Amino acid sequence: MNNFKGKNVIVTGAARGIGRIIALTFAEYGANVAFTDINDAHFAALEQELSAFGVQAKGYVSNAADFENSHDTVAQILKDFGSVEVLINNAGITKDNLLMRMSEQDWDAVIAVNLKSVFNLTKAVLRPMMKARQGVIINMSSVVGIGGNAGQANYAASKAGIIGFTKSVAKELGSRNIRCNAIAPGFIATEMTGKLPEDVVKEWQAKIPLKRAGTPQDVANACLYLASDLSSYITGQVMTVDGGMTV
Ligand code: NAI
């Protein structure tokens, strides 16, 4: 599956940032793309950009944190596209604060959007993937899910949870020819990280051996590899994409 022609890919949280570039990259390599986001800002423009690659493309307003909504969305995608070969669980949020000041709401929201969403969507594609005896699931974790980060206890816990989930799914579904891997991006320049103060950004960058922030394309390229047959013997892994930051 190095050319994705005729393959159907779902990308969650793709209205902007890393998800958007993942969607465009798969379309460039011939995949049909069903993308979701919590709101439909930029949907029309993205659908148009994706279709320009000559593939089928459609956006779905969907709350990945909501179990029923996620199942309804996948059911609709299956109706529209016929099958799903690749699921990329990308949707995520931050609600950073020191633990002393972190509210229960901010804990619950981050766990729901970042971690429960991965369960919701993976469960929704499971049956069709098992029936087809093939499938690839890629979950967006983070380097802070491996190493932790002060001020991000909720986010780091959600991203660490994704890693445990990924390894379990790999073990449970390997016999069905379903692979499941996680990507742990480091510091990637998007609107999410655009919220950070300049001195924090500079401090992060100084620690990166490749001396630059990552781009959404760097992460999308890793997704492409993990979705393709080039990685057909790789499952249950966490691929760090961080310019060497955590080495
Ligand atoms: P972003 O904030 O630019 O984009 C996230 C997208 O997810 C947005 O379009 C947002 O509307 C959507 N979204 C939020 N809640 C949703 C929900 N309940 N249902 C569906 N969609 C929802 O973030 P970015 O930077 O593109 O991050 C993408 C993923 O990569 C996230 O999971 C993030 O945690 C992860 N990541 C990002 C890093 C970075 O440095 N930017 C580093 C490590 C991981």
Residues whose N, C-alpha, C, O or C-beta is under 5 A from the ligand:
A	BS01	NAI	G13 A14 A15 R16 G17 I18 G19 T36 D37 I38 S62 N63 A64 A65 N90 A91 G92 I93 V113 M140 S141 S142 P185 G186 F187 I188 T190 E191 M192 T193
